[in-house]
Amino acid sequence: MTDTNASSSPSDGIVPDRIDTGSSASVSEWAKKLQVTDMQVTDAVAEVGDLATDVEMHLKGSRSTTNSERVDEVGDKAS
C-alpha cells in the first residue's frame, strides 16, 4: 500500500506524484500520461517504486517535464 500523505520534505509541503497500482484507474491514467501500457506501468512500479518521476525515468530514460513546468505546476497548486 502506498502512503499518499508522504511529502518530499517536511519543509516544502510538496507531495510527489505516486502511482497507486492497487487502482486500475490510477494505472490507466498514468499509462495514458506516459504513453505506455498499463502492464508497463505496473512492471515499472515493481522495479523502481511508486514515485511517478522514477517510473517515468525508468520507462523513458528521461523525464518529459522540464523543471520550469514542474515549478509552474506547483505554483498553480499553491494558489
C-alpha positions as CSV (number, residue, x, y, z in Angstrom):
1,M,0.0,0.0,0.0
2,T,1.3,3.5,-0.8
3,D,1.5,6.4,1.6
4,T,-0.1,9.2,-0.4
5,N,0.4,11.6,2.5
6,A,4.2,11.5,2.5
7,S,5.9,14.7,1.4
8,S,9.1,15.1,-0.4
9,S,10.5,17.1,2.5
10,P,8.8,18.3,5.7
11,S,9.7,22.0,4.9
12,D,8.4,22.4,1.4
13,G,4.9,20.7,1.8
14,I,5.0,19.3,-1.7
15,V,3.7,15.8,-2.1
16,P,5.3,14.0,-5.0
17,D,3.0,12.2,-7.5
18,R,2.7,8.5,-6.7
19,I,1.2,5.7,-8.8
20,D,-1.3,3.5,-6.9
21,T,-1.0,0.1,-8.6
22,G,-4.0,-1.1,-6.4
23,S,-6.2,1.2,-8.5
24,S,-6.7,0.2,-12.1
25,A,-8.0,3.8,-12.8
26,S,-4.7,5.2,-11.5
27,V,-2.6,2.8,-13.5
28,S,-4.6,3.6,-16.7
29,E,-4.3,7.3,-16.1
30,W,-0.5,7.1,-15.7
31,A,-0.2,4.8,-18.7
32,K,-2.0,7.4,-20.8
33,K,0.2,10.2,-19.4
34,L,3.4,8.3,-20.1
35,Q,2.1,6.8,-23.4
36,V,2.8,3.2,-22.3
37,T,0.6,0.2,-21.5
38,D,-0.9,-0.5,-18.1
39,M,1.3,-3.5,-17.8
40,Q,4.4,-1.4,-18.4
41,V,3.4,1.0,-15.6
42,T,2.8,-1.9,-13.2
43,D,6.1,-3.5,-14.1
44,A,8.0,-0.3,-13.7
45,V,6.5,0.4,-10.3
46,A,7.6,-3.1,-9.2
47,E,11.1,-2.3,-10.4
48,V,11.6,1.3,-9.2
49,G,8.8,2.1,-6.7
50,D,5.7,4.2,-7.0
51,L,7.2,7.7,-7.5
52,A,5.9,8.9,-10.9
53,T,9.1,10.6,-11.7
54,D,11.1,7.4,-11.1
55,V,8.7,5.4,-13.2
56,E,8.9,7.9,-16.0
57,M,12.7,7.9,-15.9
58,H,12.7,4.1,-15.9
59,L,10.3,3.8,-18.9
60,K,11.7,6.7,-21.0
61,G,15.2,7.2,-19.9
62,S,14.4,10.9,-19.1
63,R,11.6,13.0,-17.6
64,S,9.2,14.5,-20.1
65,T,8.5,17.6,-18.0
66,T,11.0,20.3,-17.5
67,N,11.9,21.9,-14.2
68,S,10.1,25.1,-15.2
69,E,6.9,23.1,-16.0
70,R,7.0,21.5,-12.5
71,V,7.6,24.9,-10.9
72,D,4.6,26.3,-12.7
73,E,2.5,23.2,-11.7
74,V,3.4,23.7,-8.0
75,G,2.7,27.4,-8.3
76,D,-0.8,26.6,-9.7
77,K,-1.5,24.2,-6.8
78,A,-0.3,26.8,-4.2
79,S,-2.7,29.5,-5.5
